[in-house]
Amino acid sequence: MDIDWFRPAVFFGSVLFALVGVAVFWLCFLIIDKLTPVQLWQEIVEKQNRALALVVAAMCLGISIIVAAAIHGG
C-alpha cells in the first residue's frame, strides 16, 4: 500500500490545488454570470427556472472537468 499522501508536502500540495481549482471555477462562473443577459442566481432561486438551472449545472460540470484536467495534467 502506497502511503505517499501522508507526507506533509503531498497533503498541502493537494489542498493548494483544490483551493486553486475552486477559485478558478468560481471565477469562470462569475464571468459567465456577467456575460449572460439575466442574473443567473436570481433567475434560478427566486423565479425557480429549472431549465436554466439544468443548463448552469451542465456548465458547472464542464468547467469542473476542464479545471480538474488542467490541474492533473499540469
N, C-alpha and C positions, 0 to 999 in steps of 0.2 A: 504494500500500500504506500502510495506516494503522499507524504505529508509535507510537501514543499510549501504549501499555503500557510503553514504555521509560522513561517518566518515573518518578522515584522515588516520587512521591506516589501514582500509579496502582498501581505494583507493591506498595508496602507496604499500600495500602488493600485490594488483593486478598488479600494474605497475612492481614491482620487479619480480613477477612470469612470466609476459610477457617477460621481458628482459632476464631472465634465459632461458625461452623456446626458444627464438630466438637464444641465444648464443649456446645452445645445438644443435639446428637444424643446424646452420652453421658449428659447429664443426663436426657433423656427415656428412654433405655434403662434407667438405674438406677431411675427412678421406676416404670417398667413391671415391672422385675425385683422391686421391693419389693411391688408390688400383686398379683403372681401368688402362688398358694399354694405353688409349688415354687421351688427355686433354679434359675433358667434355665441358668446356666453349668454347674453340676454335672450337671444332667439331660442336657444336650446332650453334654458332653465325657466324663463318666465313664460314664453309662448308655447313651450312643450313641442317644439318642432322635431319630431322623431326622424324624419328623413334627413334633415341637416345633421342631427346627432349621429346618424349612421355614417354619413359622409365624413364627418370630423373624426369619428372613431377609426375609419379606414385610413384617413390621412395620418392620424397619430401612430397607427401600427406601421405604416410605410416609413415615416420619419424615424421611428424607433429602430426598425430593421436597418435603415441606412446608417444611423449613428452607431449601432452595435457593430455593423460590418466595418465601418471606418475605424473604430477603436480596436477591434480584434485584428484587423489587417495591418494596422499601424504599429 
